[in-house]
Amino acid sequence: MLTVVVPTVPGRGSLLSRCLHSITSQGDVLVLVVDGDGRLGDKVTAAAQVVSTAYMTVVDDDDYLAEGYLSAVLPELGEVDYVGFRFLELNEGRFDNISTSSAEFNLWGRRRRGPVPKGVTRTEIFRAAGFGNKYHADRQWMAATGLLIHSWAFVDRVLYIHDWWPSLSTFGDVAELMGVALALGVSPEEQAAFLALGGEEAA
């Protein structure tokens, strides 16, 4: 039903291991790792051509999935073209923001129709939209898929962790992190999803 495409490059083994563990530890799912020194767009486009499942998604090798991703997303597949959810954004390992990926909002919540590639998309639509190599290629993809998607679902939970600067990342002070999260209205379930990925509950 679902293939997770993970584009990567040599020399990122620890990041890739973290990413793959977050996927495969949740159950049976097809994972396609696209390695080598090619450009990102070429890797993603090539992967989309060989995916055999009805749906696909892209997870960057420096990002990872929250616990419960598969159990939340898989039941939504079958009747819709796209499934969106919330993102937890880290900046140098510290809580930065909760963002939304849906058919109406892009990753940064701007009011412009267009899903992001990190949501779950019907494979035939992902292929038809293509994926470029230029800066902001994801925005071009959003514009193309926005015209092709006719039905969608939204899971109102944090299911994806987007790590802006993984080479500098530490989880930092979890008490501070959770304090910021509470101030922004992050639910206890979303906090638990983060803590499950390496934080420790503050005393």
N, C-alpha and C positions, 0 to 999 in steps of 0.2 A: 504493500500500500504506500509506503514512504521510503525514500532514499535521502540520506543526509550527505551532501557533498561538502568535503572539507578541503579547500585549496590551501596549499602550504608551499614552503620553499626549504631547501637544505639548511641545516643549522638551527632549526627551531624544535628540536626533539622534545624538550621538556614541556613547551607550550602545547605541542601537538598531543603529547601523552595526556596532559590535563584535559584537553578538549575531547579526545576520544573516550577517555574514562567517563566523562560526564554523559556521553551518549550511550555507550555500550553497557554501562552499569544499570540502565533503566529497563532493559529487556531486549528482545529480538528486533533489530532494525537494520536495514541495509546501509552500510557506510561506504562511500566512495572517496578515497583520499587521492587528490590530484597533486602530484609532486613535480619537482623540476624547476627550471629557471624561467619558464615562460611567463607571459604577462597574465595578470589575474583574469581579465576578460576572456582571453583565449582558453584558460583552464576551465572556467565556469561554463563557457559555451560548449567546449568539447565534452565535458561531463554530462551536460543536459542532453546531448545527442545519444548517449549510451544508456541513460537511465531507463529502466524498464517498468518501474512502478508508476502508479497513477499520479502520485504527488512527489514533490521534491522540495528541499530547502537547502540553503547554504549557511554553514557555520564557519566563520573564520577560525584559523588555527589558534589565534590568541584569545578567542572568546570561548564560552562554554554554556551548557544548558543547565538550567535549574532543576533540582529534583522534582519529579512529577510532570516533566515536560511531555513525555510520551503518553502517560495516562490521561493528560488533559487534552492533548491535540488529536490523538487517534480517533476518539469517538466522534469528532467533528467532521472527519473526512468522509467523502462519498457523495454528498449532496451539494457541496459548495466548491467554488473555484479557489478560494483563498481563506486561510485561517491566520488571524493576527492575535497579538497578545501584548503584554507589557515587558519592557526591558529594564533591567537594572544597569545603570551606567556607572563604571568605576573610572576614576581619574587618579593615576599614580596609586592605585590600590585603595583609594578612599571613595566613599559614597559620593556620587555626583548628582544623579538625577534618576527619576523613574520616567521612562519614555513610553510612547504608544506606537505600535505597529498595527495598522488596520487598513481597510480599503479606502478610508476617508482621510487618514492622517499618516504622514510619513514618520520616520524614526524620531525626528525632533519635534513632532507635534504641530508642525506648521499646517495651517488649514489649506491644504492643496491635495486634491484627490491623487492617490497613488500609493500602493503598498511598497514595502521594502523587500529586497530579496531574501532577507532573513526570516520572513514569515513563511508559512507553508503554502506552496502554490501548485495548482494542477500542472503537471509536467508539460503537457502540450502547449499551455499558455506561456510557461517559462521559456520554452524553445522558441515560440513564435516571436516573443519580445526580443530575444537575443541579449547579449551583455557585452558592452564595449570595453575598451581599454583606456579611454581618456578619463581625465579627472571628472568627477561627478557622473561617471557612467551609470551609477545606481539611479541617479535622477532620470536619466534617459529611459532606463528600464522601467522605472515607476510610471512614467508618462505612457509608455507603450502598453504595459499591463493594465493600467487604469482603464484603457479602452476595451480590453478583452475580458475583464472580470465582471461577471454579472451577478454572482452570489458570493457571500462571504459569512464567516463566523468570527466572533471575537471572544477570546478567553481573558477575562478580567483578572489576570494573575501575572506575576513576574515569572516568565519561563525562560528567559535568555539573559545572560550576563555579558555585557559589552565592555571590554577592558581597553580603554583608550591608550594607555601606555604600559603594556605588560612587562617590558624590560625593567621598569622601575617599580613594579607593583609589589606592595606588601599589604596585608590586610589592615595594617594600621591599628589604631585604638578602636576596638569594637564598641566600647561604651559610647565614644564620640560618634561613631558611625551610626549606631542605632538611635542616638539622640536626634541626629539630623533626620534620619528616616522617619521617626515619629512626628517630628515637626512638619514634615511634608505629607503626613497622612498615610505612610506606608503601613499596610495591614500586618498583624502578627504573623499571618501565613507567609507574607513576602519576606519578613524578617527571618523567619525560620528557614526559608529557602536559601537565603544568603548565609546564615550560620552553618547550614549543612554543607556549604562549599568551602569551609575552612575557618570561619570565625569561631570565637568562643564566647559564650554568654558572659556578660560582665557580672562580677560579683555584686 
